[in-house]
Amino acid sequence: MAHYSKSQIADLKKDLHVEDTLNGFPMTFDTTWGIFSPRAIDDGSIMLLKYLDVAPSDNCLDLGCGYGVLGLTMAKMAPQGTTLMVDKDYVAVDYANKNAKKNQTPNASARLSNGFSDVPEKNFNVIVSNIPAKVGNELLYIFLHDAYQRLQPGGRFYVVTITGLRDFMKRAFKEVFGNYKKHKQGPAYTVASAIKEE
């Protein structure tokens, strides 16, 4: 078992810093212990970003934003649109807002929301979510229905899930959206999307 001195604990409480180039944009993030993937950008998010199609004026939503990796990359891809980031963790929301300033994305902001509970807007072109592995089928159905209601016609909902959920996601997307596209299936993660048809 690791033993930490008081000075080491003080160091652990300092912000962590993550730098990466995402979809061609050099990005830098402050993070902290207790937020998802604090030491490096997780493989699922990196995989999702490779398949993400965002137009310069799109309005985007990052559901479960963490410290803002997906949302702030979308804000860079859609400088004429707005990007909303939501998370049920107030620490994540705080860091996502700090990182919006840090990455000069005035078109992005984060707010506290349990899923879509505090997202009355219905004008999104793109919604993304890196869905936690243990979220449960009930919540996945809620997310799919709520995402569908908040997308404009022609809007897309992209998800990255653990590959073990891929068959469920395919069925659920077809049920709720009437369509499903698998972009990439890897050993650990699968990226998929659906379109709200006009």
C-alpha positions in Angstrom: 0.0 0.0 0.0 1.3 3.4 -0.9 2.0 5.9 1.9 1.9 9.6 1.1 3.4 12.3 3.3 1.6 15.6 3.9 3.7 17.3 1.2 2.9 14.6 -1.3 -0.8 14.9 -0.6 -0.6 18.6 -1.1 1.0 17.9 -4.5 -1.8 15.4 -5.4 -4.3 18.2 -4.8 -2.8 20.4 -7.4 -4.4 20.5 -10.9 -3.2 18.0 -13.4 -2.5 19.2 -16.9 -3.3 17.3 -20.1 -2.1 18.5 -23.6 -3.0 16.9 -26.9 -3.9 17.8 -30.5 -7.5 16.9 -31.2 -8.9 17.0 -34.7 -6.0 19.4 -35.6 -6.4 21.7 -32.7 -3.7 22.0 -30.0 -5.7 21.7 -26.7 -4.7 22.0 -23.1 -6.9 20.9 -20.1 -6.7 21.3 -16.4 -8.0 18.3 -14.6 -8.1 16.9 -11.1 -8.4 13.5 -9.3 -12.0 12.4 -9.2 -13.0 13.5 -12.7 -13.0 10.8 -15.4 -9.6 10.1 -16.9 -7.6 12.9 -15.2 -4.1 11.9 -16.4 -4.7 11.6 -20.1 -7.5 11.8 -22.6 -9.2 8.4 -22.7 -9.1 6.2 -25.7 -12.9 6.2 -26.2 -13.0 10.0 -26.6 -10.0 10.0 -29.0 -11.8 7.3 -31.1 -15.1 9.2 -31.2 -13.4 12.4 -32.3 -12.0 10.6 -35.4 -15.5 10.0 -36.7 -17.2 13.2 -35.7 -18.7 15.3 -38.5 -19.3 18.9 -37.3 -20.0 21.8 -39.6 -18.7 25.3 -38.7 -22.1 26.7 -37.7 -23.4 23.6 -35.8 -24.9 23.8 -32.4 -23.4 21.0 -30.3 -24.0 19.3 -27.0 -21.6 17.2 -25.0 -23.6 14.9 -22.6 -21.5 13.9 -19.6 -18.7 16.3 -20.5 -16.1 15.6 -17.8 -13.4 18.3 -18.1 -14.5 19.2 -21.6 -12.5 17.1 -24.1 -15.3 16.4 -26.6 -17.3 19.6 -26.1 -14.3 22.0 -26.5 -13.1 20.1 -29.6 -16.5 20.6 -31.1 -16.5 24.3 -30.1 -13.2 24.6 -32.1 -14.8 22.7 -35.1 -18.0 24.9 -35.0 -16.7 28.4 -34.2 -19.9 30.0 -35.6 -22.2 27.7 -33.5 -22.5 27.2 -29.8 -21.5 24.2 -27.7 -23.2 23.3 -24.5 -21.4 20.9 -22.1 -23.4 19.2 -19.3 -22.4 16.9 -16.5 -24.0 15.8 -13.2 -20.7 16.4 -11.4 -20.2 20.0 -10.3 -16.4 19.6 -10.3 -16.5 18.5 -13.9 -18.7 21.5 -14.9 -16.3 23.8 -13.1 -13.3 22.4 -14.9 -15.1 22.3 -18.3 -15.8 26.1 -17.9 -12.2 26.8 -16.8 -11.0 24.8 -19.8 -13.3 26.7 -22.2 -11.5 29.9 -21.2 -8.1 28.2 -21.3 -8.7 27.1 -24.9 -10.2 30.4 -26.1 -13.7 28.9 -26.9 -16.1 31.7 -26.0 -18.8 29.8 -27.8 -18.7 27.0 -25.3 -20.1 26.8 -21.7 -20.8 24.0 -19.2 -23.8 23.6 -16.8 -24.9 21.2 -14.2 -27.5 18.7 -15.5 -28.5 15.2 -14.7 -28.6 13.9 -18.2 -30.8 16.3 -20.2 -32.8 17.4 -17.1 -31.5 21.0 -17.4 -31.3 21.2 -21.2 -34.5 22.8 -22.4 -32.9 23.8 -25.7 -34.0 21.8 -28.8 -31.8 23.3 -31.5 -28.8 20.9 -31.6 -27.2 19.6 -34.8 -24.8 17.3 -33.0 -24.9 15.6 -29.6 -22.1 13.4 -28.4 -21.6 11.2 -25.4 -18.9 9.0 -24.1 -21.3 6.8 -22.3 -20.1 5.2 -19.0 -19.8 1.4 -19.0 -22.2 0.8 -16.1 -24.9 3.3 -16.8 -27.7 0.7 -17.2 -30.2 0.1 -20.0 -32.9 2.3 -18.5 -30.7 5.4 -18.5 -29.5 4.6 -22.0 -33.1 4.6 -23.3 -33.7 7.9 -21.5 -30.6 9.4 -23.1 -31.6 8.3 -26.6 -35.2 9.6 -26.3 -34.0 12.9 -24.8 -31.3 13.3 -27.4 -33.9 12.7 -30.2 -36.2 15.4 -28.8 -33.4 17.9 -28.7 -31.9 17.4 -32.1 -33.0 19.5 -35.1 -34.1 17.4 -38.1 -31.0 16.0 -39.7 -29.1 16.2 -36.4 -26.8 13.4 -35.3 -26.2 11.7 -32.0 -22.8 10.1 -31.7 -21.8 7.8 -28.9 -18.8 5.8 -27.9 -19.5 2.8 -25.6 -17.7 -0.2 -24.5 -17.9 -2.8 -27.3 -19.9 -5.1 -25.0 -22.9 -2.7 -25.4 -22.7 -2.5 -29.2 -25.7 -4.9 -29.9 -27.9 -3.1 -27.3 -27.0 0.3 -28.8 -27.8 -0.9 -32.3 -31.2 -2.2 -31.3 -32.0 0.9 -29.1 -30.8 3.4 -31.8 -33.0 1.6 -34.4 -35.9 1.6 -32.1 -35.7 5.3 -31.1 -34.1 6.9 -34.2 -35.1 4.4 -36.9 -31.5 4.1 -38.0 -28.0 3.2 -36.8 -24.5 3.6 -38.2 -21.5 1.8 -36.7 -18.3 3.9 -37.5 -15.7 1.8 -35.8 -15.7 -1.3 -33.6 -12.5 -1.9 -31.6 -11.7 -4.5 -29.0 -12.6 -2.1 -26.2 -14.8 0.6 -27.7 -17.4 1.1 -30.4 -18.3 4.4 -32.0 -21.8 4.7 -33.5 -24.4 7.3 -34.5 -27.9 7.9 -35.6 -29.6 10.7 -37.5 -32.9 12.3 -36.7 -34.5 12.0 -40.1 -36.3 15.0 -41.5 
